[in-house]
Amino acid sequence: MHRHTPLVVMVMLIKRLARSHPSATHNVLGHHTLPVLNIAYHNASLSNHNPLPSSPGQPITTPMKYPTPLATWFEQISQSVQSGTFARISLAKPTRQADDLKTVDIRPITVKRQLKLSFTYHYKTRDIVKNYSTEESFPILAKLLGPTFVSARLYTLTADHILNVKGKEFTPFTQPAIYKQAPSLNHDRAKNRLIEGSDKPWLHSLGITDASGEVLKSAQDKFRQINKYVEVLDGLLRQSPRESWKIADMGSGKGYLTFALYQHLTATMGLQAQVVGVEVREDMVKLGNDIARQNGFSGLSFVQGTIADYDCTGTNLVIALHACDTATDDALAKAVKAGAQLIVASPCCHKQIRKQLNVPAPSNPLHPMLKFGTYAERMAEMITDTLRTQVLEAHGYTTNLFEFVDTEHTPKNVLITAIKNETPHTPEYAAKLQAAIQTTKQHFGLKKQALEDLLA
């Protein structure tokens, strides 16, 4: 018996949908007539690394109804699938109807030998992943574009095809391809990460992989952390139209995450980047520069120095991962003063607030918890990072705080992100934010907070 490939399954489903529900797409997608969408599946492959077996047959024609530019865009999708150059689709620039939904990424995967389209819905405070059958995916995609998002981008290995929507008008244009290779169709999380262990010599030099590119057992947690970090940064960076970034990684250490970000920015996203790792230890600086040179990373360098002494002038993105105690505040203050567009920090240690913590008794119901050291430490962490977000918001940023990596993989798992607002606060709102900071400090008996003092 002939075993159908995933692409053939997709084509069969489309054909079945068109035959059994001829009005379905008309009801969902509007009243404009679309030229016939041709999907040929002869000699098709979706990935250079995972070619699909050839399946001889006649092209399938599926009548659908779309405005002409949208029809052309869908034709480009089918052609990229046929030629094996399809990479992904992204929906961006949300409308008011999107509420807190920021972007949607769509990638092809195979689940139990069936092709699925994996939709990742990026909300303000969470991500939701839904895998849909082909029959479900197309009307969902059409519903999202226009009412919910006004920009769609098809990434292929030959060119990127963008479709912008204004009212009922669709405007298409093309840009050079960002992706150099098609993503894996494997649904296995370990094989569907943004950073793979193979063909990354710098991961071997840093002790993450062996000579063959396999992730070492002892480095699995670090490798997971690297990928989660890149995933978070990818979502933030794709919200910006900027094509060139100047980045400072404050307290870069051995450079695991510095290298990962540079690789993703330049090789995967196709952006220009100048990334500097700031590290006080001379041996770590030398190691980072040696590995960068060996890998031809001309835009990546490491410098010796403290966070407090580094000049961030002109920096667009400031990163501070696991900078101890008030060193995190030094990095945040540097970023704000430089007017950085993005700030990402994963705080470590909260000694300054822990020493001051004094919830007045007996009026405050939280006071009994402070006699337990564990709870006092946790409270110090929550108060410190909350105050940091309050101060950042008072200086014109929109902030978020969420779990970075599951606690079973690393204890340093809180990430603060801040995006600079396009317009400044009104004087009234700025005063309200400053008053909220003082209320938080007074509530817990605090006299000083490093970031507030540095930006005073």
C-alpha positions as CSV (number, residue, x, y, z in Angstrom):
1,M,0.0,0.0,0.0
2,H,1.3,3.4,-0.9
3,R,2.1,5.6,2.2
4,H,1.2,9.2,1.7
5,T,3.7,11.9,2.7
6,P,2.6,14.7,5.0
7,L,2.4,17.2,2.1
8,V,0.1,14.8,0.2
9,V,-2.1,14.4,3.3
10,M,-2.4,18.2,3.4
11,V,-3.3,18.4,-0.3
12,M,-5.9,15.6,0.1
13,L,-7.5,17.4,3.1
14,I,-7.7,20.7,1.1
15,K,-9.3,18.8,-1.8
16,R,-11.8,17.1,0.5
17,L,-12.7,20.4,2.2
18,A,-13.3,22.1,-1.2
19,R,-15.4,19.1,-2.5
20,S,-17.5,18.6,0.6
21,H,-17.8,22.2,1.8
22,P,-17.7,24.4,-1.3
23,S,-19.1,27.4,0.5
24,A,-17.0,27.2,3.7
25,T,-14.2,29.4,2.7
26,H,-16.7,31.8,1.0
27,N,-18.5,32.3,4.3
28,V,-15.3,32.9,6.3
29,L,-13.1,34.8,3.9
30,G,-15.4,37.3,2.3
31,H,-16.9,37.9,-1.1
32,H,-14.0,38.5,-3.4
33,T,-13.2,35.9,-6.1
34,L,-9.7,34.5,-6.1
35,P,-7.8,33.0,-9.0
36,V,-7.5,29.2,-8.7
37,L,-4.9,28.2,-6.1
38,N,-2.7,25.5,-7.6
39,I,-0.9,23.1,-5.3
40,A,1.4,20.7,-7.1
41,Y,3.0,18.0,-4.9
42,H,5.3,16.4,-7.4
43,N,8.9,16.1,-6.0
44,A,8.0,18.3,-3.0
45,S,10.0,18.7,0.1
46,L,9.6,21.0,3.1
47,S,13.1,20.9,4.4
48,N,16.6,20.5,3.1
49,H,17.3,18.2,6.0
50,N,14.0,16.3,5.9
51,P,13.1,15.8,2.2
52,L,9.7,14.2,1.6
53,P,9.5,11.3,-0.8
54,S,8.4,12.2,-4.3
55,S,4.7,11.6,-4.9
56,P,3.7,11.6,-8.6
57,G,0.4,13.0,-9.4
58,Q,-1.5,15.8,-11.1
59,P,-1.7,19.3,-9.5
60,I,-4.6,19.8,-7.2
61,T,-6.7,22.9,-7.9
62,T,-8.7,24.4,-5.1
63,P,-11.2,27.3,-5.8
64,M,-11.2,29.8,-3.0
65,K,-12.4,33.4,-2.6
66,Y,-9.9,36.1,-1.5
67,P,-8.9,39.6,-2.7
68,T,-6.3,39.3,-5.4
69,P,-3.2,40.3,-3.4
70,L,-4.1,37.9,-0.7
71,A,-4.6,35.2,-3.3
72,T,-1.1,35.9,-4.7
73,W,0.3,35.6,-1.2
74,F,-1.3,32.2,-0.7
75,E,0.0,31.2,-4.1
76,Q,3.5,32.1,-2.8
77,I,3.0,29.9,0.2
78,S,2.0,27.0,-2.0
79,Q,5.0,27.5,-4.3
80,S,7.4,27.7,-1.3
81,V,6.0,24.5,0.1
82,Q,6.3,22.8,-3.3
83,S,9.9,23.9,-3.8
84,G,11.0,23.1,-0.2
85,T,11.8,26.7,0.6
86,F,9.0,27.3,3.1
87,A,10.3,28.5,6.6
88,R,7.5,30.1,8.6
89,I,4.7,32.7,8.7
90,S,4.3,35.5,11.2
91,L,1.4,37.8,11.9
92,A,2.3,41.2,13.4
93,K,1.0,44.7,14.1
94,P,-2.1,43.9,16.1
95,T,-5.2,45.9,15.9
96,R,-7.3,47.0,18.9
97,Q,-9.4,43.9,18.4
98,A,-6.3,41.8,19.3
99,D,-6.5,42.9,22.9
100,D,-3.3,41.6,24.5
101,L,-2.4,39.2,21.6
102,K,0.9,40.6,20.2
103,T,2.0,38.3,17.4
104,V,1.3,34.9,16.0
105,D,4.0,32.5,14.6
106,I,3.1,29.6,12.3
107,R,5.4,26.7,11.7
108,P,5.0,23.4,9.9
109,I,5.4,20.3,12.0
110,T,4.6,16.6,11.6
111,V,2.7,14.8,14.3
112,K,2.1,11.0,13.9
113,R,3.1,11.3,10.2
114,Q,0.5,14.0,9.6
115,L,1.3,17.6,8.7
116,K,0.1,20.2,11.2
117,L,0.5,23.9,11.4
118,S,1.7,25.0,14.8
119,F,0.3,28.4,15.8
120,T,2.2,30.1,18.7
121,Y,0.0,32.9,20.0
122,H,2.3,35.4,21.8
123,Y,0.3,37.3,24.4
124,K,1.6,40.0,26.6
125,T,2.2,37.7,29.6
126,R,2.1,34.2,28.1
127,D,2.5,32.1,25.0
128,I,-0.1,29.6,23.8
129,V,0.6,26.9,21.2
130,K,-2.1,25.3,19.2
131,N,-1.6,22.6,16.5
132,Y,-4.3,22.6,13.9
133,S,-5.2,20.3,11.1
134,T,-5.0,21.8,7.6
135,E,-8.8,22.1,7.4
136,E,-8.8,24.2,10.5
137,S,-5.7,26.3,9.8
138,F,-6.6,28.1,6.6
139,P,-9.9,29.8,7.9
140,I,-8.1,30.7,11.1
141,L,-5.3,32.3,9.3
142,A,-7.7,34.2,7.1
143,K,-9.7,35.4,10.1
144,L,-6.6,36.7,11.9
145,L,-5.2,38.7,9.0
146,G,-7.1,42.0,8.7
147,P,-9.4,42.1,11.8
148,T,-6.7,41.1,14.3
149,F,-3.3,41.8,12.5
150,V,-2.5,44.2,9.7
151,S,0.8,42.7,8.6
152,A,1.7,39.1,7.6
153,R,5.1,37.8,6.5
154,L,5.9,34.6,4.7
155,Y,9.5,33.6,5.2
156,T,11.1,31.4,2.6
157,L,14.7,30.6,1.7
158,T,14.5,32.7,-1.5
159,A,12.6,35.8,-0.4
160,D,10.3,37.1,2.3
161,H,6.8,38.1,1.1
162,I,5.0,40.7,3.2
163,L,1.4,41.6,3.0
164,N,0.1,44.7,4.8
165,V,-3.6,45.5,5.3
166,K,-5.2,49.0,5.5
167,G,-8.9,48.9,5.7
168,K,-10.0,46.5,2.9
169,E,-6.8,47.1,0.9
170,F,-3.9,44.6,0.8
171,T,-0.4,45.9,-0.1
172,P,2.2,43.2,-1.0
173,F,6.0,43.7,-1.2
174,T,9.1,41.5,-1.1
175,Q,12.3,41.7,0.9
176,P,15.5,39.6,0.8
177,A,15.2,36.3,2.6
178,I,16.2,36.2,6.3
179,Y,16.2,32.4,6.7
180,K,19.2,30.4,5.3
181,Q,17.7,27.0,5.9
182,A,14.2,25.5,6.4
183,P,13.2,24.5,9.9
184,S,12.8,20.9,10.9
185,L,9.4,19.4,10.7
186,N,10.1,17.2,13.7
187,H,7.6,17.9,16.5
188,D,10.3,16.8,19.1
189,R,11.0,19.8,21.2
190,A,14.7,19.0,21.3
191,K,14.8,19.1,17.5
192,N,12.6,22.2,17.1
193,R,14.6,24.7,19.0
194,L,15.9,28.0,17.7
195,I,19.5,27.0,18.6
196,E,20.5,23.5,17.6
197,G,23.5,21.7,18.9
198,S,24.8,20.7,15.5
199,D,26.8,23.0,13.2
200,K,27.5,25.4,16.1
201,P,31.3,25.0,16.8
202,W,31.0,27.7,19.5
203,L,28.7,25.5,21.6
204,H,31.4,22.8,21.6
205,S,34.1,25.4,22.5
206,L,31.9,26.5,25.4
207,G,31.5,22.9,26.7
208,I,27.8,22.5,25.7
209,T,28.2,19.9,23.0
210,D,30.6,17.1,22.1
211,A,32.7,17.1,18.9
212,S,29.8,15.6,16.9
213,G,27.3,18.4,18.0
214,E,25.4,16.3,20.6
215,V,24.4,18.2,23.7
216,L,26.3,16.8,26.7
217,K,24.2,15.3,29.5
218,S,25.7,17.6,32.0
219,A,24.8,20.7,29.9
220,Q,21.1,19.9,29.1
221,D,19.8,22.4,31.6
222,K,22.1,25.2,30.3
223,F,21.2,24.3,26.7
224,R,17.5,24.6,27.6
225,Q,18.1,27.9,29.2
226,I,20.0,29.2,26.1
227,N,17.1,28.3,23.9
228,K,14.4,29.8,26.2
229,Y,16.5,33.0,26.3
230,V,16.7,33.2,22.5
231,E,13.0,32.4,22.2
232,V,12.1,35.4,24.5
233,L,14.5,37.8,22.7
234,D,13.2,36.6,19.3
235,G,9.7,37.6,20.3
236,L,10.8,41.0,21.5
237,L,13.0,41.8,18.6
238,R,10.4,40.9,16.0
239,Q,8.1,43.6,17.4
240,S,10.6,46.2,16.3
241,P,11.3,47.3,12.7
242,R,14.9,48.0,13.5
243,E,17.3,46.2,11.2
244,S,20.6,47.1,13.1
245,W,21.2,46.6,16.8
246,K,23.9,47.7,19.2
247,I,23.7,45.4,22.2
248,A,25.5,45.3,25.6
249,D,25.4,42.0,27.6
250,M,26.3,43.2,31.1
251,G,28.1,40.6,33.2
252,S,28.3,38.2,30.2
253,G,30.4,35.5,32.1
254,K,31.4,32.7,29.8
255,G,29.2,34.1,27.0
256,Y,26.7,31.2,26.5
257,L,23.8,33.5,26.0
258,T,25.9,36.2,24.3
259,F,27.0,33.9,21.5
260,A,23.5,32.4,21.1
261,L,21.9,35.9,20.7
262,Y,24.5,37.0,18.1
263,Q,24.1,33.7,16.2
264,H,20.3,34.1,16.1
265,L,20.3,37.8,15.2
266,T,22.7,37.5,12.3
267,A,22.3,34.0,10.9
268,T,18.6,33.4,11.5
269,M,17.0,36.8,11.6
270,G,19.4,38.3,9.1
271,L,19.9,41.5,11.1
272,Q,23.0,43.6,11.6
273,A,24.3,43.4,15.1
274,Q,27.2,44.7,17.2
275,V,27.2,42.8,20.5
276,V,29.6,43.5,23.3
277,G,29.9,41.2,26.4
278,V,31.0,43.1,29.5
279,E,32.8,40.9,32.0
280,V,35.2,41.7,34.9
281,R,37.1,38.4,34.7
282,E,40.0,38.7,32.2
283,D,40.1,34.9,31.4
284,M,36.4,34.9,30.4
285,V,37.0,38.0,28.2
286,K,39.9,36.3,26.4
287,L,38.0,33.0,26.0
288,G,35.0,34.9,24.5
289,N,37.1,36.9,22.0
290,D,39.0,33.8,21.0
291,I,35.9,31.8,20.2
292,A,34.3,34.7,18.4
293,R,37.3,35.1,16.2
294,Q,37.4,31.3,15.5
295,N,33.8,31.4,14.4
296,G,34.1,34.5,12.3
297,F,31.8,36.5,14.5
298,S,33.1,39.9,13.5
299,G,30.3,41.8,15.2
300,L,30.8,40.1,18.6
301,S,33.4,41.1,21.1
302,F,34.1,41.0,24.9
303,V,35.6,43.8,27.0
304,Q,36.9,43.7,30.5
305,G,35.3,46.0,33.1
306,T,32.5,46.5,35.5
307,I,28.9,47.1,34.7
308,A,29.0,50.4,36.5
309,D,32.0,51.6,34.4
310,Y,30.8,50.6,31.0
311,D,29.6,53.3,28.6
312,C,26.2,52.3,27.1
313,T,25.9,55.4,24.9
314,G,24.0,54.5,21.7
315,T,23.0,51.0,22.9
316,N,19.6,49.8,21.7
317,L,19.3,46.6,23.8
318,V,20.9,46.1,27.3
319,I,20.9,42.6,28.8
320,A,21.8,41.7,32.4
321,L,21.5,38.1,33.3
322,H,22.3,37.0,36.9
323,A,24.2,40.2,37.8
324,C,24.4,39.9,41.6
325,D,22.4,42.2,43.9
326,T,22.6,45.9,42.9
327,A,24.8,45.1,39.8
328,T,21.4,44.5,38.2
329,D,20.4,48.0,39.1
330,D,23.6,49.4,37.7
331,A,22.8,47.7,34.3
332,L,19.2,48.9,34.4
333,A,20.2,52.4,35.1
334,K,22.8,52.4,32.3
335,A,20.1,51.2,29.9
336,V,17.6,53.9,30.9
337,K,20.2,56.7,30.7
338,A,21.2,55.4,27.2
339,G,17.6,55.4,26.1
340,A,17.8,51.7,25.2
341,Q,14.8,50.5,23.3
342,L,14.8,47.1,25.0
343,I,16.0,45.9,28.4
344,V,16.2,42.3,29.6
345,A,17.3,41.3,33.0
346,S,17.3,38.2,35.1
347,P,18.1,39.4,38.7
348,C,20.3,37.4,41.1
349,C,20.5,38.0,44.8
350,H,18.4,40.7,46.5
351,K,20.6,41.6,49.5
352,Q,19.9,45.4,49.6
353,I,16.2,45.0,50.2
354,R,16.6,41.9,52.4
355,K,18.7,43.9,54.9
356,Q,16.1,46.7,55.1
357,L,13.0,44.6,55.1
358,N,10.9,45.7,58.1
359,V,7.2,45.3,57.8
360,P,5.7,47.2,60.8
361,A,3.9,45.1,63.3
362,P,1.2,44.4,64.4
363,S,-0.8,46.5,61.9
364,N,0.6,44.7,58.8
365,P,-0.6,41.1,58.4
366,L,2.6,40.2,56.5
367,H,4.8,40.7,59.5
368,P,4.6,37.2,60.9
369,M,6.1,35.7,57.8
370,L,9.4,37.6,58.2
371,K,10.4,35.5,61.2
372,F,11.0,32.6,58.6
373,G,14.2,33.1,56.7
374,T,12.9,31.3,53.6
375,Y,9.8,33.6,53.3
376,A,11.8,36.7,54.1
377,E,14.2,35.8,51.2
378,R,11.2,35.3,48.8
379,M,9.6,38.5,49.9
380,A,12.8,40.4,49.4
381,E,13.0,39.0,45.8
382,M,9.4,40.0,45.0
383,I,9.6,43.4,46.5
384,T,13.0,44.2,44.8
385,D,11.9,43.2,41.3
386,T,8.5,44.8,41.7
387,L,10.2,48.1,42.6
388,R,12.5,47.7,39.7
389,T,9.6,47.4,37.3
390,Q,7.9,50.4,39.0
391,V,11.0,52.6,38.5
392,L,11.4,51.5,34.9
393,E,7.7,52.3,34.2
394,A,8.2,55.7,35.8
395,H,11.0,56.3,33.3
396,G,9.0,55.6,30.3
397,Y,9.0,51.8,29.8
398,T,6.4,49.1,29.6
399,T,7.5,46.2,31.7
400,N,6.8,42.5,32.2
401,L,8.0,40.0,34.7
402,F,7.7,36.2,34.2
403,E,9.4,32.8,34.7
404,F,12.4,32.4,32.5
405,V,13.1,28.7,32.8
406,D,11.2,26.1,34.9
407,T,12.6,26.0,38.4
408,E,13.5,22.3,38.0
409,H,16.0,23.4,35.4
410,T,17.5,26.4,37.1
411,P,16.8,28.4,40.3
412,K,17.6,31.7,38.5
413,N,14.3,31.8,36.7
414,V,12.7,35.3,36.8
415,L,13.1,37.6,33.8
416,I,12.3,41.3,33.6
417,T,11.7,42.8,30.2
418,A,11.1,46.5,29.4
419,I,10.2,48.2,26.1
420,K,10.6,51.9,25.8
421,N,7.3,53.7,25.1
422,E,7.1,55.8,22.0
423,T,5.5,58.7,23.8
424,P,6.5,60.2,27.2
425,H,4.2,60.1,30.2
426,T,2.0,63.1,31.0
427,P,3.1,65.0,34.1
428,E,0.1,63.7,36.0
429,Y,0.7,60.1,35.1
430,A,4.4,60.4,35.9
431,A,3.6,61.8,39.3
432,K,1.2,58.9,39.9
433,L,3.9,56.4,39.1
434,Q,6.4,58.1,41.4
435,A,3.8,58.1,44.2
436,A,3.3,54.3,43.7
437,I,7.0,53.7,44.2
438,Q,7.0,55.6,47.5
439,T,3.9,53.7,48.7
440,T,5.6,50.4,48.1
441,K,8.7,51.5,50.0
442,Q,6.7,52.8,52.9
443,H,4.6,49.7,53.1
444,F,7.7,47.5,53.7
445,G,9.7,50.0,55.7
446,L,12.3,50.6,53.0
447,K,14.6,53.6,52.9
448,K,16.6,53.0,49.7
449,Q,16.3,51.2,46.4
450,A,19.4,51.2,44.2
451,L,17.8,51.8,40.8
452,E,15.7,54.6,42.1
453,D,18.7,56.3,43.6
454,L,20.8,55.8,40.4
455,L,18.2,57.5,38.3
456,A,17.3,60.3,40.7
